[in-house]
Amino acid sequence: MGLARCDWAGDDPLMVAYHDREWGRPLHDEDRLFEMLCLEGAQAGLSWSTILRRREDYREAYDGFDADRIAAYDDARQAQLLGDRRIIRNRAKVRAFRENAQATVRLRHERRGLDPYLWAFVDSEPIVNHFTSTDRLPAQTPLAEAISKDLRGRGFRFVGPVIVYALMQSAGLVNDHLVSCFRHPEA
């Protein structure tokens, strides 16, 4: 018998590694927060494992998620991305990456970046939940709705409340590891 984990990790080694090493750990790195914001949006309508399997390809295609570089992409570069089979070639999602990069660059000037901006919503401390089963996990919360509304007002795209809550979980703003999971106490 191995470690008790959140059941959504399943037995896929990639998902297990993501669960064990990343999901729910407080994230304060600007580039990684931008990456997760984009990838959570790319996931819309898809499974997280689909995006996770392509994450390295996304990093290559999008210059390591350098927001300054992505913000400067011209229409020719956007068209090139739409032809890149390594990523999800959805026109709205590709457009959203550039718009989110531009909004992130603006946010750096207004709020010093995604890290202080996002973490201010939780008073710089993760919200620790105590769920006993995955079916009790919310898809969104009133706080995710408020963050989503504010992000959209700042020009971000693919940041609905469900996507924002997924970002909050992945970036550790909220600890939604099940109480039976070995990661719950440490996250």
N, C-alpha and C positions, 0 to 999 in steps of 0.2 A: 504494500500500500504506500503510495507516494504522498506528496503534499496535497492538502485540500486546497482547491482553487475555485474561483468563480466558474460555474459550469459553461459559460459562454466561450471560454478558452478552448474547450473540447480537447481533442488529442492531436490536433494539427501542430507540429513543432513550431511553426512560425507564429501561430496565435498564442501558443503557450509561452514562447520567449517574449512576445510583446506584452502579454499579461504580467509575466514575472518581472520584467526589467523596466517597463515603461509606463503602462496604463496606471493612472492614479498617482504617480510620483509628481510632486510639485515641480513644475517646469517654469524656469525663469529666463531661459535663453531666448533672446529676441528672434533669431533666425529659426529656431525650432518651433517657437510659438506661431510664427508666420506660416511655417511649413504645415503644422497641424491644422491651423485655420483653413488653409487651402485644401489639404487632403480630406478633412472632414466634409468640406463642401463637395469635393469630387466624389465622395462616397454616396451622395444623395441618390437614392434609388438602387443602390448596389450594396453588396456585403463589404464589411471592413476587410475581410481577407482578400478580396479582389484588389483593393487599393494597397494593402500591405504588401502583396506580392509584386506590385509595380512601384513601390516606393523608391527604390534605387533608380529605376528608369525615370521617374518623375524628377528626382534630384538631378540627374544628368540633363534631362530635357529643359529644366527650369533653372539652370545655372546655380545649383545648390540652394535654391530658394533665397537667393540674394534679392531682397525686395527692391533695392535701388535699380538693379539691372532689369528685373522684370517690369518695373514701372515704366522703363524706357523702351520696352518692346514696341516696334512699329507694326503696321498692319502686315507687312511681309513676314515678319517673325511669327506673328499670330497665325498666319496662313500655313507657315511651315509646321507649327505645332499641330494644327488640325490634320496634317498628313502623317504625323508621327504615331506609328502603330504601337509604340511602347506605353502610351498614355490613353486615357479615356478621351476620345476625340469628339466631345460634345461641345459645340460652338459656344453655348452659354457658359459652360464651365471654364473653357479656355479663356474666354473674355473676362470672366470673374477673377481669374488668377491675376491678370494685369490690373484690373480695377482694384482688387484687394491690395496689391502691391502699392499702387498709387495712394490708396487710403492709408496704408501703413506708413508710408513716407510722410504724409501730412500729419498723422498721429504722433510721429516722433517729435514734430515741431510743437504740437499742441499739448501733448501729455507725456513726452519723453519716451514713448513707445508702447508696444503691446503689453509688455510685462507690467509696468505700473498701472496702465489703464485697466487691464483685466483683473489684476489682483486687488485693485481698489474696490471692486464690486463685492469682494468677500473679506474686506478689512485685512488683507494680506495673510489670512489664515484659511487653510482648507476647511470646507464644511464637511464634517464627518457624519455620515449616515450609518445606520445600523440595520441594514436590510438582511433578512434571513433567506430570501429566495430571489432569483433573477426576475421572476414575474412581478415582484413588488417594485422593481426599479422604475422610476418615472422616465418617460420619453422626453419630457420637458418640464420646466418648473416656472413659476412666476418670475424668478430671478433670471432664468434663461430668456424668457420673453422680454424682460427689461433690457438685458444686454443686447439681444437681437435687434430690438427697436433702435437702440442707440447706435449700434454698428451700422445698420442700414441708413440711419440719418447722417452718418459720416462717410457714406459712399461705398461701404462694403457690400458684396453680393454673395449669394448662397450662404447666408448666415441666419436662416430661420431659427426659431427657438429649439427645434429638435437637433439641428446641427450645432448650435451653440452649446446645448447641454452635453452633447457628445464631446465637444471640445473641452468643456469644463471637467468632464470625467477623465479624458485622456491626459490633460495637462495638470491634473491633480488639484484643481480648484475645489473639487468635490471628491470625497473618498466614497465611492460606491462599491468597493470590494465587499462581498458578503461577509458577515461576521464570522462565518465558518472558514473563510479563506485565510491562508497563511499571510497574505499581504495586508489584510485589514489593519492589524495593529501598527504595522510599520509605515503604511501609507499615510 
